Amino acid sequence: MRRRLARLRPFGPVIGPTNRRDTAASAAGAGLALLLCVALIIGSGGDHSSGVFLIALPNSPLAQPWSAIVGNTVSALVALGVHQDTRDPALAIGASACLSLGAMFLTRSLHPPGAQWR
């Protein structure tokens, strides 16, 4: 039985648990930074309706199956929930990022990019 479970180990979380203070600070910092960036883009009359964000780190511990599948799924669910209640784009982006990062830290599934809009 242990041998069978050992084969599944590469699919589990590769990052250890974090303390709540670091989780909250990281999530809030990322959410506020995105909120500020989007507010500046909207305030300057820039187009925020589309964009591409690409990260290619296939050998990173954060790009392993657990992080990729669980992290993106958790982030998508959080973003859907935020967008059901929030119509302001800047607030929705900041809140989605903040809450998605917090959820990924709690599930030990941090994966870039974990929060996205549209």
C-alpha positions as CSV (number, residue, x, y, z in Angstrom):
1,M,0.0,0.0,0.0
2,R,2.8,2.4,0.8
3,R,4.5,1.8,-2.5
4,R,1.2,2.7,-4.3
5,L,0.8,5.9,-2.3
6,A,4.5,6.8,-2.8
7,R,3.8,6.8,-6.6
8,L,1.2,9.5,-6.0
9,R,3.5,11.8,-4.0
10,P,4.7,13.8,-7.1
11,F,1.0,14.8,-7.6
12,G,0.5,16.3,-4.1
13,P,1.4,19.7,-2.8
14,V,5.1,20.6,-3.1
15,I,5.0,23.7,-1.0
16,G,4.7,23.6,2.8
17,P,2.0,25.3,4.8
18,T,2.4,29.0,5.5
19,N,1.4,31.0,8.5
20,R,-1.7,33.1,8.4
21,R,0.1,36.4,8.7
22,D,2.3,35.7,5.6
23,T,-0.7,34.4,3.7
24,A,-2.8,37.5,4.5
25,A,0.1,39.9,3.7
26,S,0.9,38.3,0.4
27,A,-2.7,38.1,-0.8
28,A,-3.5,41.7,0.3
29,G,-0.4,43.1,-1.2
30,A,-1.0,41.4,-4.6
31,G,-4.7,42.4,-4.6
32,L,-3.9,46.1,-3.7
33,A,-1.1,46.3,-6.3
34,L,-3.5,45.0,-9.1
35,L,-6.3,47.3,-7.9
36,L,-3.9,50.3,-8.1
37,C,-2.6,49.3,-11.5
38,V,-6.1,48.8,-13.0
39,A,-7.3,52.0,-11.4
40,L,-4.4,53.9,-13.0
41,I,-5.1,52.3,-16.4
42,I,-8.8,53.1,-16.2
43,G,-8.1,56.6,-14.9
44,S,-5.7,57.4,-17.8
45,G,-8.3,56.2,-20.4
46,G,-6.4,53.1,-21.3
47,D,-8.0,49.9,-22.6
48,H,-8.3,47.2,-20.0
49,S,-10.7,44.9,-21.9
50,S,-8.1,42.4,-23.1
51,G,-4.6,41.3,-22.4
52,V,-2.3,38.3,-22.1
53,F,-0.2,37.2,-19.2
54,L,2.2,34.4,-19.9
55,I,4.5,32.6,-17.5
56,A,6.6,29.6,-18.7
57,L,8.3,27.8,-15.8
58,P,7.7,24.1,-16.5
59,N,10.3,22.9,-14.0
60,S,9.2,25.1,-11.1
61,P,7.8,23.5,-8.0
62,L,4.8,25.8,-8.5
63,A,4.1,24.3,-12.0
64,Q,3.5,20.7,-10.8
65,P,0.2,18.9,-11.1
66,W,-1.3,19.7,-7.7
67,S,-0.5,23.4,-8.0
68,A,-1.6,23.6,-11.7
69,I,-4.9,21.8,-11.3
70,V,-6.0,22.8,-7.8
71,G,-4.5,26.3,-7.9
72,N,-6.2,27.2,-11.2
73,T,-9.5,25.6,-10.2
74,V,-9.6,27.4,-6.9
75,S,-8.8,30.7,-8.5
76,A,-11.4,30.3,-11.2
77,L,-14.1,29.5,-8.6
78,V,-13.1,32.5,-6.5
79,A,-13.0,34.8,-9.5
80,L,-16.5,33.6,-10.6
81,G,-17.8,34.4,-7.1
82,V,-16.2,37.8,-7.1
83,H,-17.6,38.7,-10.5
84,Q,-21.1,37.7,-9.5
85,D,-21.1,40.4,-6.9
86,T,-18.7,43.1,-8.3
87,R,-19.2,45.1,-11.4
88,D,-16.3,47.6,-11.0
89,P,-13.4,46.2,-13.0
90,A,-10.6,47.5,-10.8
91,L,-12.3,46.2,-7.6
92,A,-13.1,42.9,-9.2
93,I,-9.5,42.4,-10.4
94,G,-8.0,43.3,-7.0
95,A,-10.5,41.3,-5.0
96,S,-10.1,38.2,-7.3
97,A,-6.3,38.3,-7.0
98,C,-6.4,38.8,-3.3
99,L,-8.9,36.1,-2.5
100,S,-7.4,33.7,-5.1
101,L,-4.0,34.0,-3.6
102,G,-5.3,33.5,-0.1
103,A,-7.2,30.4,-1.3
104,M,-4.2,29.0,-3.1
105,F,-2.0,29.5,0.0
106,L,-4.6,27.7,2.2
107,T,-4.8,24.7,-0.2
108,R,-1.0,24.8,-0.8
109,S,-1.6,25.1,-4.5
110,L,0.1,28.4,-5.4
111,H,0.4,28.5,-9.1
112,P,1.2,31.5,-11.4
113,P,-1.0,32.9,-12.9
114,G,-3.5,32.0,-10.3
115,A,-5.9,34.9,-10.6
116,Q,-7.2,36.3,-13.8
117,W,-9.9,38.5,-15.1
118,R,-12.0,37.8,-18.2
